[in-house]
C-alpha cells in the first residue's frame, strides 16, 4: 500500500518541523509541508503527533534457535515493532552458537519467514573459529560479536593470541562485551565465601564492578588502536569507561573526530543502564540482574552526560528475555538479562519529558547514529528515496504498563506498573504499516539490512 502522512511534526536530522510524508513502494517518495493533493491508498492525519525514523536496535537477544521457550524471532520482533523499533541486530549466543557461516544463514532464513521488523545478525567469534569469522561478508552482516567477558551462552574469547589476530584481521566492525573475566571470577568467589546464599540486594553490581568493566574496555581500546580496528563497545555501564571515548561528529553518513578522521572506536549505552540504578535491586531483585550489571546512581548520570556530549554514539536495549520461572531462582542460579524492546523508546521519551535529553538527541542516538556507525544502507533517516522505516508517537498519551499488553514471549517486564506519558501509535517497516493503534498487520515481513561497506 501507499501512504500519505499529513500534518506531522517531523523529528529528523536535528530539527523538528511540520511535514507531510508520502510513502510509495516501501520508500519515502516525497516529504514537505504541502502534500495534501498527492494520491495514496491510505491517508493518515498525524496532527499533534511526532513522526520519527524507527529505532534501530544494535543489540538484542531473540533466543532463536535453541532457546525458544524464552523467545523467538517472531515474538520479539513483534514486541520491537510495537515499541517503535523497525530494525534489529541480533546476537550469536543462541543454541547452537552462531559460529559458522551456515548457522548464520540459518538465522537469516528464520527471520525472512517470521520477523515483522528488519533484521541483521552478528557472526560470533570463539577461541577457535577465526577462519570462519574472516569469511563474513561485509555488505550484508552487521558485525562480529566478541564476548571479552563471560555471559549467557558461554562464548568467552579469552585467548590473547586469538584476540590479537581477530583485531588485526577482522574485515568489519567488531562489537564487544567487555568485562574482565579474572576480576569477575575472583570477586564472585569472594562474595560467595562472604555471604553464602544470604546475599544483599545489590551483590551483582559488586561482583561485576567498575574495575572489571574498565579493565576489559581499556584492553579492547588498546587492541583497536594498535591494529586500526573498527571497534564498537556495547552496553557501557560505568561512568569511568566514558573517558575512553572521544566526541564524535556525524557528517554525511559518517562519524568523525574533531580532526576530521573517522571515529573508529565507538560506544553504545543501553536504556536499563540509564533508567535503573543499584537501589532498584531492592524492589526488583534478580529481575534486573544483567551483564554488565546495573550499578550505583552516579554511573547512569555520567553515561547520560557522555551521550549528550557525543562520546557515546548509540542507545540500544540488549533485550535479553528469560522466563519468569528462570528469573525467580536465587541470585546465584537466576540468569542475567531482561526484556526491554517493547518499552525502550518510551523510556527515552520519558527522559525527554523529564528534561534530561532532547527529542532530537533521542532520534540521533537511536536512529541516525546507528545507521552511520554500522553504515546501514538507506535507513536511519527520513529522506526521499530511503526506506520508509517510520513511527508516529503521541507524546501526551499516559499509559501504565500491564502484563496483558506484553508481546515478548517471556510474558513479563521490569517496567510493569510503570506509568509512561507517551506511546507509539503507528509503525512502518520498509513502507509496510506493521502496527497501528494496537493492531498488527503480519501480511508482510521485514527486510534484511544491507551495508555500504567496501
C-alpha positions as CSV (number, residue, x, y, z in Angstrom):
1,X,0.0,0.0,0.0
2,X,1.0,3.6,-0.5
3,X,0.5,6.0,2.5
4,X,0.2,9.7,2.9
5,X,1.0,11.0,6.3
6,X,-0.2,14.6,6.8
7,X,0.4,17.3,9.4
8,X,3.0,15.5,11.5
9,X,5.8,17.1,13.5
10,X,8.9,15.5,11.8
11,X,11.9,14.9,14.1
12,X,14.8,14.4,11.8
13,X,18.5,15.5,11.4
14,X,18.5,17.7,14.5
15,X,15.2,19.6,13.7
16,X,11.5,19.4,14.5
17,X,9.5,20.8,11.6
18,X,5.9,20.3,10.3
19,X,5.9,17.9,7.4
20,X,3.9,15.6,5.3
21,X,5.4,12.3,4.0
22,X,4.4,10.2,1.0
23,X,5.3,6.5,1.1
24,X,5.3,4.6,-2.2
25,X,6.6,1.1,-2.9
26,X,8.2,0.9,0.5
27,X,10.2,4.1,0.3
28,X,9.8,7.8,1.0
29,X,8.6,9.3,-2.2
30,X,8.2,12.8,-1.1
31,X,8.3,14.9,2.0
32,X,7.3,18.6,2.5
33,X,4.8,20.9,4.1
34,X,2.1,20.7,1.4
35,X,1.4,17.2,0.0
36,X,-2.4,17.2,0.6
37,X,-3.0,16.8,-3.2
38,X,-0.9,13.6,-3.5
39,X,-2.8,10.3,-4.1
40,X,-2.4,7.4,-1.7
41,X,-4.2,4.2,-0.7
42,X,-4.4,5.3,2.9
43,X,-4.2,8.9,4.3
44,X,-3.3,9.3,8.0
45,X,-3.7,12.6,9.8
46,X,-0.8,12.9,12.2
47,X,-1.9,16.3,13.7
48,X,-0.5,16.7,17.1
49,X,1.8,13.7,16.8
50,X,5.5,13.3,16.1
51,X,6.9,11.4,13.2
52,X,10.3,9.8,13.8
53,X,12.6,7.4,12.0
54,X,12.2,4.0,13.6
55,X,14.6,2.9,16.3
56,X,17.4,0.7,15.1
57,X,18.5,-1.6,17.9
58,X,22.0,-2.8,17.5
59,X,21.9,-5.3,20.3
60,X,19.2,-7.8,21.0
61,X,19.0,-11.5,22.0
62,X,15.9,-13.1,20.4
63,X,16.9,-16.6,21.5
64,X,16.2,-18.5,18.3
65,X,17.3,-21.1,17.6
66,X,17.6,-23.4,20.6
67,X,16.1,-21.2,23.4
68,X,12.6,-20.7,22.0
69,X,11.0,-21.4,25.4
70,X,12.2,-17.9,26.3
71,X,11.5,-16.1,23.0
72,X,11.5,-16.4,19.2
73,X,12.5,-14.0,16.4
74,X,8.8,-13.8,15.6
75,X,7.6,-12.8,19.1
76,X,10.4,-10.4,19.9
77,X,10.3,-8.7,16.5
78,X,6.6,-8.0,17.2
79,X,7.4,-6.6,20.6
80,X,10.1,-4.4,18.9
81,X,7.7,-3.1,16.3
82,X,5.0,-2.3,18.8
83,X,7.6,-0.3,20.8
84,X,8.8,1.7,17.7
85,X,11.9,-0.4,16.7
86,X,11.9,-1.1,13.0
87,X,15.3,-2.8,12.7
88,X,17.3,-5.0,15.0
89,X,20.8,-6.7,15.1
90,X,20.7,-10.0,16.9
91,X,23.5,-11.7,18.9
92,X,25.1,-15.1,18.3
93,X,24.8,-16.7,21.8
94,X,21.9,-18.9,20.7
95,X,21.9,-22.7,20.7
96,X,24.0,-23.7,18.7
97,X,26.2,-20.6,18.9
98,X,26.4,-18.8,15.6
99,X,30.0,-19.7,14.9
100,X,29.8,-20.8,11.2
101,X,28.6,-19.1,8.1
102,X,25.9,-21.8,7.6
103,X,24.5,-21.3,11.1
104,X,24.5,-17.6,10.5
105,X,22.5,-18.0,7.3
106,X,20.0,-20.3,9.1
107,X,19.1,-17.4,11.3
108,X,18.5,-15.2,8.2
109,X,16.2,-17.8,6.8
110,X,14.1,-17.9,10.0
111,X,13.9,-14.1,10.1
112,X,12.9,-13.9,6.4
113,X,9.9,-16.1,7.2
114,X,8.9,-14.7,10.7
115,X,10.3,-11.3,11.5
116,X,8.0,-8.3,11.3
117,X,11.0,-6.0,11.8
118,X,14.0,-5.5,9.5
119,X,16.9,-7.7,10.7
120,X,20.6,-8.4,10.8
121,X,22.7,-10.9,12.7
122,X,26.2,-10.9,14.2
123,X,28.7,-13.5,13.4
124,X,30.0,-15.0,16.6
125,X,33.7,-15.3,17.5
126,X,35.2,-18.0,19.7
127,X,38.7,-19.1,20.6
128,X,38.9,-21.5,17.6
129,X,36.8,-20.2,14.7
130,X,38.9,-17.3,13.3
131,X,38.9,-18.8,9.8
132,X,35.1,-18.8,9.7
133,X,34.9,-15.3,11.1
134,X,37.1,-13.9,8.4
135,X,34.7,-15.3,5.7
136,X,31.9,-13.0,7.0
137,X,30.5,-10.9,4.1
138,X,30.9,-7.2,4.9
139,X,27.9,-6.0,2.8
140,X,25.1,-7.9,4.5
141,X,26.2,-8.8,8.0
142,X,26.1,-6.2,10.7
143,X,29.3,-7.2,12.5
144,X,31.4,-9.7,14.5
145,X,30.5,-10.2,18.2
146,X,33.2,-10.9,20.7
147,X,32.5,-11.8,24.3
148,X,35.5,-10.5,26.2
149,X,33.7,-11.3,29.4
150,X,31.5,-14.4,30.0
151,X,27.8,-14.0,29.8
152,X,24.8,-16.1,28.8
153,X,25.8,-18.7,26.3
154,X,29.5,-19.4,27.3
155,X,31.1,-17.7,24.3
156,X,34.1,-16.2,26.1
157,X,37.0,-15.3,23.9
158,X,40.0,-15.2,26.3
159,X,42.9,-16.2,24.2
160,X,45.3,-13.3,23.8
161,X,46.6,-14.7,20.6
162,X,43.1,-15.1,19.1
163,X,42.1,-11.6,20.1
164,X,45.3,-10.1,18.6
165,X,44.6,-11.9,15.3
166,X,40.9,-11.1,15.3
167,X,41.5,-7.4,15.9
168,X,44.3,-7.3,13.3
169,X,42.4,-9.2,10.5
170,X,38.7,-8.5,11.1
171,X,37.1,-7.3,7.8
172,X,34.4,-5.3,9.5
173,X,33.1,-3.8,12.8
174,X,33.8,-5.8,16.0
175,X,31.2,-5.4,18.7
176,X,32.5,-6.4,22.2
177,X,31.1,-7.3,25.6
178,X,33.7,-6.0,27.9
179,X,34.1,-7.4,31.5
180,X,37.4,-8.7,32.7
181,X,36.9,-12.4,33.4
182,X,39.6,-12.8,36.1
183,X,38.2,-9.9,38.1
184,X,34.7,-11.2,37.9
185,X,35.6,-14.7,38.9
186,X,37.8,-13.5,41.8
187,X,35.0,-11.3,43.2
188,X,32.4,-13.9,42.7
189,X,34.4,-16.4,44.8
190,X,35.0,-13.7,47.4
191,X,31.3,-12.8,47.8
192,X,30.2,-16.5,47.8
193,X,32.5,-17.2,50.6
194,X,31.4,-14.0,52.5
195,X,27.7,-14.3,52.1
196,X,26.8,-17.9,51.1
197,X,23.2,-17.9,49.9
198,X,22.2,-14.9,52.0
199,X,23.3,-12.2,49.5
200,X,22.5,-8.5,49.7
201,X,20.2,-7.0,47.0
202,X,23.0,-5.2,45.1
203,X,25.6,-8.0,45.1
204,X,25.6,-8.2,41.3
205,X,26.9,-4.7,40.9
206,X,29.7,-5.5,43.4
207,X,30.8,-8.7,41.6
208,X,30.7,-7.2,38.1
209,X,32.0,-3.9,39.2
210,X,33.5,-0.8,37.6
211,X,37.1,-2.3,37.7
212,X,36.1,-5.4,35.7
213,X,34.4,-3.2,33.0
214,X,37.2,-0.6,32.7
215,X,40.0,-3.2,32.6
216,X,38.3,-5.1,29.7
217,X,37.2,-2.0,27.8
218,X,40.7,-0.5,28.1
219,X,42.2,-3.6,26.7
220,X,39.8,-3.6,23.8
221,X,40.5,0.0,23.0
222,X,44.2,-0.6,23.2
223,X,43.9,-3.6,20.7
224,X,41.8,-1.5,18.4
225,X,44.2,1.5,18.4
226,X,47.2,-0.8,17.7
227,X,45.5,-2.6,14.8
228,X,43.3,0.2,13.4
229,X,40.2,-2.0,14.1
230,X,36.7,-0.7,13.8
231,X,35.6,-1.3,17.4
232,X,32.1,-0.8,18.9
233,X,31.9,-1.4,22.7
234,X,28.5,-2.4,23.8
235,X,26.4,-1.6,26.9
236,X,28.7,0.9,28.7
237,X,27.6,0.6,32.4
238,X,30.1,2.7,34.2
239,X,31.0,6.4,34.3
240,X,34.7,5.7,34.4
241,X,34.6,3.9,31.0
242,X,33.2,7.0,29.3
243,X,36.7,8.6,29.5
244,X,37.9,6.1,26.9
245,X,35.9,7.6,24.1
246,X,36.3,10.8,22.1
247,X,33.5,13.1,20.9
248,X,32.0,12.2,17.6
249,X,30.6,14.4,14.8
250,X,28.0,13.0,12.4
251,X,28.9,14.1,8.8
252,X,27.1,12.8,5.7
253,X,26.8,9.2,6.8
254,X,30.0,9.0,8.8
255,X,31.0,9.6,12.4
256,X,34.1,11.7,12.6
257,X,36.5,13.0,15.2
258,X,37.2,16.7,15.6
259,X,40.3,16.4,13.4
260,X,38.2,15.1,10.5
261,X,39.3,11.5,10.7
262,X,36.9,8.6,11.1
263,X,35.9,7.8,14.6
264,X,36.9,4.1,14.6
265,X,36.2,3.4,18.3
266,X,32.5,3.9,19.2
267,X,30.3,3.0,22.1
268,X,26.7,2.1,23.0
269,X,24.6,2.7,26.1
270,X,21.5,0.8,27.0
271,X,18.2,2.0,28.3
272,X,18.3,0.0,31.5
273,X,21.7,1.5,32.5
274,X,20.1,4.9,32.0
275,X,16.8,4.1,33.9
276,X,17.7,1.9,36.8
277,X,20.5,2.1,39.4
278,X,21.7,-0.2,42.2
279,X,18.9,1.0,44.5
280,X,16.4,-0.7,42.2
281,X,17.6,-4.1,43.2
282,X,15.8,-3.6,46.5
283,X,12.4,-3.9,44.7
284,X,13.2,-5.7,41.5
285,X,16.0,-8.1,42.7
286,X,17.3,-10.5,40.1
287,X,14.7,-9.3,37.6
288,X,17.2,-6.6,36.7
289,X,20.2,-8.9,37.0
290,X,22.1,-8.4,33.7
291,X,25.7,-8.4,32.4
292,X,27.3,-5.9,32.7
293,X,25.5,-5.1,35.9
294,X,23.3,-2.1,36.7
295,X,25.4,0.0,39.0
296,X,25.3,2.8,41.5
297,X,23.4,6.1,40.7
298,X,26.5,8.2,39.7
299,X,27.2,5.9,36.8
300,X,23.9,6.4,34.9
301,X,24.3,10.2,35.3
302,X,27.8,10.0,33.8
303,X,26.7,7.7,31.0
304,X,23.9,10.2,30.1
305,X,26.5,13.0,30.1
306,X,28.6,11.1,27.6
307,X,25.6,10.6,25.4
308,X,24.8,14.3,25.4
309,X,28.3,15.3,24.5
310,X,28.6,12.6,21.8
311,X,31.3,10.4,23.4
312,X,28.7,7.6,23.4
313,X,27.2,7.2,20.0
314,X,24.3,4.8,20.2
315,X,21.4,4.0,22.5
316,X,20.1,0.4,22.4
317,X,18.4,-2.3,24.6
318,X,20.4,-5.5,25.0
319,X,16.9,-7.1,25.1
320,X,17.5,-10.5,26.7
321,X,14.4,-12.3,27.8
322,X,14.3,-15.3,30.2
323,X,11.2,-16.9,31.6
324,X,9.8,-15.6,34.9
325,X,10.4,-19.1,36.4
326,X,14.1,-18.8,35.5
327,X,14.3,-15.3,36.9
328,X,12.6,-16.4,40.1
329,X,15.5,-18.5,41.1
330,X,18.0,-17.5,43.8
331,X,20.6,-14.9,42.9
332,X,23.3,-17.5,42.1
333,X,21.1,-19.5,39.8
334,X,19.0,-16.8,38.0
335,X,20.2,-16.0,34.5
336,X,21.3,-12.5,33.5
337,X,19.2,-10.4,31.1
338,X,15.8,-8.7,30.9
339,X,13.2,-7.9,28.3
340,X,13.3,-4.3,27.1
341,X,12.5,-3.8,23.5
342,X,8.8,-3.0,23.8
343,X,9.3,-0.1,26.1
344,X,12.8,1.2,25.3
345,X,11.7,4.2,23.3
346,X,9.1,5.0,25.9
347,X,11.9,5.1,28.5
348,X,13.8,7.6,26.4
349,X,10.7,9.7,25.7
350,X,10.1,9.8,29.5
351,X,13.6,11.1,29.9
352,X,12.6,13.8,27.3
353,X,9.6,14.7,29.5
354,X,11.9,14.9,32.5
355,X,14.2,17.4,30.6
356,X,17.2,15.1,30.7
357,X,17.6,14.8,26.9
358,X,16.0,16.3,23.9
359,X,13.8,14.5,21.4
360,X,16.2,15.4,18.6
361,X,19.1,13.7,20.6
362,X,17.0,10.6,21.2
363,X,16.4,10.3,17.4
364,X,20.0,10.9,16.7
365,X,21.2,8.1,19.1
366,X,18.5,5.5,18.3
367,X,18.4,6.0,14.5
368,X,20.8,8.4,12.8
369,X,24.0,7.4,14.6
370,X,23.2,3.7,14.5
371,X,22.9,3.9,10.7
372,X,26.1,5.9,10.5
373,X,28.0,3.7,12.9
374,X,27.1,0.5,11.1
375,X,27.0,2.1,7.6
376,X,23.4,0.8,7.1
377,X,22.2,1.4,3.5
378,X,19.3,3.8,3.1
379,X,17.9,3.7,6.6
380,X,18.1,5.6,9.9
381,X,16.9,9.0,8.4
382,X,13.7,10.4,6.9
383,X,15.0,11.2,3.4
384,X,13.4,10.9,-0.1
385,X,14.5,7.6,-1.6
386,X,15.2,6.0,1.7
387,X,13.2,3.0,3.0
388,X,10.2,4.2,5.0
389,X,11.0,3.0,8.5
390,X,8.9,5.4,10.4
391,X,6.9,5.7,13.7
392,X,4.2,8.0,14.9
393,X,4.4,8.9,18.5
394,X,1.8,10.6,20.8
395,X,3.8,12.5,23.4
396,X,0.7,13.2,25.5
397,X,-0.7,9.7,26.0
398,X,-0.4,8.4,29.6
399,X,-0.3,4.7,29.9
400,X,0.5,2.1,32.5
401,X,2.5,-1.0,31.6
402,X,0.3,-4.1,32.1
403,X,1.2,-7.7,31.8
404,X,-1.7,-8.4,29.4
405,X,-0.2,-6.0,26.9
406,X,3.3,-7.5,26.7
407,X,4.3,-9.0,23.4
408,X,7.6,-10.7,24.4
409,X,7.1,-14.5,24.8
410,X,8.6,-14.4,28.3
411,X,5.5,-12.6,29.5
412,X,7.0,-10.1,32.0
413,X,8.7,-6.8,32.0
414,X,10.8,-4.8,34.6
415,X,8.5,-1.9,33.7
416,X,5.2,-3.5,34.8
417,X,3.0,-0.9,36.6
418,X,5.3,1.9,35.4
419,X,3.4,4.9,34.0
420,X,4.7,6.4,30.8
421,X,3.4,9.6,29.2
422,X,3.9,8.7,25.5
423,X,3.1,5.8,23.2
424,X,3.8,4.6,19.7
425,X,0.6,4.7,17.6
426,X,1.9,3.6,14.2
427,X,5.0,1.7,12.9
428,X,6.0,1.4,9.3
429,X,8.6,-1.2,8.5
430,X,10.1,-0.8,5.0
431,X,6.9,1.0,4.0
432,X,4.5,-1.6,5.4
433,X,2.2,-0.4,8.2
434,X,3.1,-3.2,10.5
435,X,1.4,-1.8,13.6
436,X,-1.4,0.7,14.0
437,X,-3.4,1.6,17.1
438,X,-3.0,-1.7,18.9
439,X,-3.3,-3.9,15.8
440,X,-0.6,-5.7,13.8
441,X,-0.6,-6.4,10.1
442,X,1.5,-9.6,9.7
443,X,1.0,-9.9,5.9
444,X,4.5,-8.6,5.1
445,X,7.7,-9.4,6.8
446,X,10.7,-7.1,7.4
447,X,13.7,-6.8,5.1
448,X,17.3,-7.9,5.6
449,X,19.6,-5.0,6.3
450,X,22.4,-4.2,3.9
451,X,25.5,-2.1,4.5
452,X,27.6,0.3,2.4
453,X,31.0,-1.0,3.3
454,X,33.7,-1.9,0.8
